[in-house]
Amino acid sequence: MNDSTESFSYSQRIMIAIVPRLVALLLRTLHRTLRYEVIVEPGAAPAMPPAQQVWCFWHRCVISSACYFQDGFRPAVLISRSFDGELIARTIERLGFLTARGSSTRSGGSGLWALAKAVERGHPAVFTADGPRGPVYKAKPGAVKLAQLTGYSIGIFYAHPEKAWLLRSWDQFMIPKPFSRVAISWGRQVQVPQSEDPLLIEAKRLEVEEALERARLNAERHFLKR
């Protein structure tokens, strides 16, 4: 084990050695069965590699997003330093993603600075706007702050499986069922000027929230039309 696991118990270290390998294998297998259908809001455009900017999505579609983006992209994802965070980080690293460890609020937003450094090195940053604890569909200001740190706009997307298992979590976390179709919904980008005005930051936070909700509703309506 490396030094990053020293603070965990023996049983936790065993899980860290086994679980990420298994989950990454399952996600790669699931990805091969899914059929992706791209939806683009008027005025928006799908991300194309390297897509070097800040990208936001809702926490409940993490699995669908991880499946879709493991081909062609190498984004940096903010992950906490908790035990659960260690499992997630090692799993997505096996899928080819980068990880930035830390918090978007604690210790001066160390996680945001780590993501900003990844963007400087040429990688897109991916951010769950309402994660990891919600409330659901309520964007936090972290994405706006990260956009100001990097100078990039905020890209908007949502990945909605037509058939999924819903967990009894705060956001009804979605696990796509094998062979499901998945709507990849792109929303219009949000431009964020350099300003410390709290009213402007709040206005941009709300704009991100509204854009994410449009992307979600467009994805859900996509399958209702069939």
C-alpha positions as CSV (number, residue, x, y, z in Angstrom):
1,M,0.0,0.0,0.0
2,N,1.2,3.5,-0.6
3,D,1.3,6.3,2.0
4,S,-2.2,7.6,1.1
5,T,-3.7,4.6,2.9
6,E,-1.9,4.9,6.2
7,S,-4.7,6.7,8.0
8,F,-7.2,3.9,7.2
9,S,-7.8,0.7,9.1
10,Y,-6.6,-2.7,7.9
11,S,-10.0,-3.7,6.6
12,Q,-10.3,-0.4,4.8
13,R,-6.9,-0.9,3.1
14,I,-8.0,-4.3,2.0
15,M,-11.2,-2.8,0.4
16,I,-9.1,-0.1,-1.3
17,A,-6.9,-2.8,-2.8
18,I,-9.9,-4.8,-4.2
19,V,-13.0,-2.6,-4.7
20,P,-11.6,-0.1,-7.3
21,R,-10.3,-2.9,-9.6
22,L,-13.7,-4.6,-9.5
23,V,-15.8,-1.5,-9.9
24,A,-13.7,-0.2,-12.8
25,L,-14.0,-3.5,-14.6
26,L,-17.8,-3.4,-14.1
27,L,-18.0,0.1,-15.4
28,R,-16.0,-0.7,-18.5
29,T,-18.2,-3.7,-19.2
30,L,-21.4,-1.6,-18.6
31,H,-20.1,1.1,-20.9
32,R,-19.8,-1.3,-23.8
33,T,-23.5,-2.2,-23.5
34,L,-24.9,1.4,-23.3
35,R,-26.2,3.3,-26.3
36,Y,-25.5,7.1,-26.2
37,E,-27.8,9.6,-27.8
38,V,-26.5,13.2,-27.9
39,I,-28.9,16.2,-27.3
40,V,-27.7,19.7,-27.8
41,E,-29.6,22.8,-26.5
42,P,-29.8,25.6,-29.1
43,G,-26.7,27.8,-28.7
44,A,-24.7,24.9,-27.1
45,A,-22.1,22.5,-28.5
46,P,-20.9,19.1,-27.3
47,A,-17.5,18.9,-25.7
48,M,-14.7,17.7,-28.0
49,P,-11.4,16.5,-26.6
50,P,-9.4,18.1,-25.0
51,A,-12.4,20.3,-24.0
52,Q,-10.1,22.4,-21.7
53,Q,-12.5,24.2,-19.4
54,V,-14.8,23.7,-16.4
55,W,-17.6,21.2,-16.8
56,C,-20.6,20.9,-14.4
57,F,-23.2,18.2,-13.9
58,W,-25.6,16.9,-11.2
59,H,-24.2,14.3,-8.8
60,R,-26.9,11.7,-9.5
61,C,-25.6,11.0,-13.0
62,V,-22.0,10.3,-12.0
63,I,-22.1,6.6,-13.2
64,S,-23.6,7.5,-16.6
65,S,-21.0,10.3,-17.0
66,A,-18.1,8.1,-16.0
67,C,-19.1,5.5,-18.6
68,Y,-19.5,8.0,-21.4
69,F,-16.3,10.1,-20.8
70,Q,-13.9,7.2,-20.3
71,D,-13.3,7.2,-24.1
72,G,-11.4,10.2,-25.5
73,F,-11.3,12.5,-22.5
74,R,-8.9,12.8,-19.6
75,P,-10.7,15.1,-17.2
76,A,-9.6,16.0,-13.6
77,V,-12.3,15.2,-11.0
78,L,-12.5,16.7,-7.5
79,I,-12.6,13.9,-4.9
80,S,-12.6,14.2,-1.1
81,R,-9.8,12.7,1.1
82,S,-12.2,10.5,2.9
83,F,-12.3,6.7,2.8
84,D,-15.2,6.8,0.3
85,G,-13.2,9.4,-1.7
86,E,-10.2,7.1,-1.8
87,L,-12.3,4.3,-3.3
88,I,-13.8,6.6,-5.9
89,A,-10.5,8.2,-6.8
90,R,-8.8,4.8,-7.4
91,T,-11.7,3.6,-9.4
92,I,-11.9,6.5,-11.8
93,E,-8.1,6.6,-12.1
94,R,-8.4,3.1,-13.5
95,L,-10.8,4.5,-16.1
96,G,-8.2,7.0,-17.2
97,F,-9.4,10.1,-15.3
98,L,-7.3,12.3,-13.2
99,T,-8.1,13.2,-9.6
100,A,-7.7,16.4,-7.6
101,R,-8.0,15.6,-3.9
102,G,-9.4,18.0,-1.4
103,S,-12.5,20.1,-0.7
104,S,-14.1,23.0,-2.6
105,T,-14.7,24.9,0.7
106,R,-12.4,23.7,3.5
107,S,-8.8,24.7,3.8
108,G,-9.2,27.6,1.5
109,G,-10.8,25.5,-1.2
110,S,-7.6,23.3,-1.7
111,G,-9.6,21.1,-4.1
112,L,-10.4,24.0,-6.4
113,W,-6.8,25.0,-6.6
114,A,-5.8,21.5,-7.5
115,L,-8.4,21.5,-10.3
116,A,-7.2,24.8,-11.5
117,K,-3.7,23.4,-11.7
118,A,-5.0,20.5,-13.8
119,V,-6.7,22.9,-16.2
120,E,-3.4,24.8,-16.5
121,R,-1.7,21.5,-17.6
122,G,-4.3,21.2,-20.4
123,H,-7.0,19.0,-18.8
124,P,-10.7,19.8,-18.4
125,A,-12.0,20.0,-14.9
126,V,-15.3,18.2,-14.0
127,F,-17.4,19.3,-11.1
128,T,-20.5,18.0,-9.5
129,A,-22.4,21.2,-8.9
130,D,-24.6,19.8,-6.0
131,G,-22.3,17.1,-4.6
132,P,-21.3,15.3,-2.6
133,R,-24.2,15.8,-0.2
134,G,-26.7,18.1,-1.8
135,P,-29.3,19.4,-1.6
136,V,-30.3,17.9,-4.9
137,Y,-30.4,20.2,-8.0
138,K,-29.0,23.1,-6.0
139,A,-25.7,24.4,-7.4
140,K,-23.0,25.4,-5.0
141,P,-20.7,28.4,-5.8
142,G,-17.6,26.2,-6.3
143,A,-18.0,25.9,-10.1
144,V,-18.2,29.7,-10.4
145,K,-15.1,30.2,-8.2
146,L,-13.2,27.6,-10.3
147,A,-14.2,29.4,-13.5
148,Q,-12.8,32.6,-12.1
149,L,-9.6,30.8,-11.1
150,T,-9.0,29.4,-14.5
151,G,-10.5,32.1,-16.7
152,Y,-12.7,29.5,-18.6
153,S,-16.4,29.4,-19.0
154,I,-18.6,26.7,-17.4
155,G,-19.7,23.9,-19.6
156,I,-23.1,22.2,-18.8
157,F,-24.1,18.6,-19.3
158,Y,-26.3,15.8,-18.0
159,A,-26.3,12.1,-18.6
160,H,-29.7,10.4,-18.2
161,P,-30.2,6.7,-18.7
162,E,-33.6,5.6,-20.0
163,K,-33.5,2.6,-17.6
164,A,-31.7,2.7,-14.3
165,W,-31.7,1.6,-10.7
166,L,-32.4,4.5,-8.3
167,L,-30.7,4.4,-5.0
168,R,-32.4,5.7,-1.8
169,S,-30.0,8.5,-1.5
170,W,-30.4,12.3,-1.2
171,D,-30.3,12.6,-5.0
172,Q,-31.8,9.3,-6.1
173,F,-28.5,8.3,-7.5
174,M,-28.8,6.5,-10.9
175,I,-27.1,3.3,-11.9
176,P,-27.8,2.6,-15.6
177,K,-29.1,-0.8,-16.5
178,P,-27.1,-2.8,-19.0
179,F,-28.2,-2.1,-22.7
180,S,-30.0,1.1,-21.7
181,R,-30.0,4.1,-23.9
182,V,-28.4,7.2,-22.3
183,A,-29.2,10.8,-23.3
184,I,-26.1,13.0,-23.2
185,S,-27.6,16.5,-22.9
186,W,-25.4,19.6,-23.5
187,G,-26.5,23.0,-22.3
188,R,-25.3,26.5,-23.1
189,Q,-22.1,27.6,-21.4
190,V,-22.0,30.1,-18.6
191,Q,-19.6,32.9,-18.9
192,V,-18.1,34.1,-15.6
193,P,-16.4,37.5,-15.3
194,Q,-13.6,38.2,-12.9
195,S,-15.3,39.9,-9.9
196,E,-15.5,39.6,-6.2
197,D,-19.0,41.1,-6.1
198,P,-21.1,38.6,-4.0
199,L,-24.2,39.6,-5.9
200,L,-22.6,38.8,-9.3
201,I,-21.3,35.5,-8.0
202,E,-24.7,34.5,-6.7
203,A,-26.3,35.5,-10.0
204,K,-23.8,33.3,-11.9
205,R,-24.5,30.4,-9.4
206,L,-28.2,30.6,-10.2
207,E,-27.4,30.8,-13.9
208,V,-25.4,27.5,-13.6
209,E,-28.2,25.9,-11.7
210,E,-30.8,26.9,-14.3
211,A,-28.6,25.7,-17.1
212,L,-28.1,22.3,-15.4
213,E,-31.9,22.0,-14.9
214,R,-32.6,22.7,-18.5
215,A,-30.1,20.1,-19.6
216,R,-31.7,17.6,-17.2
217,L,-35.2,18.3,-18.3
218,N,-34.2,18.1,-22.0
219,A,-32.6,14.7,-21.4
220,E,-35.7,13.4,-19.5
221,R,-38.1,14.7,-22.2
222,H,-35.9,13.0,-24.9
223,F,-37.2,9.5,-23.8
224,L,-40.7,10.7,-23.1
225,K,-41.1,11.6,-26.8
226,R,-40.6,8.0,-27.9
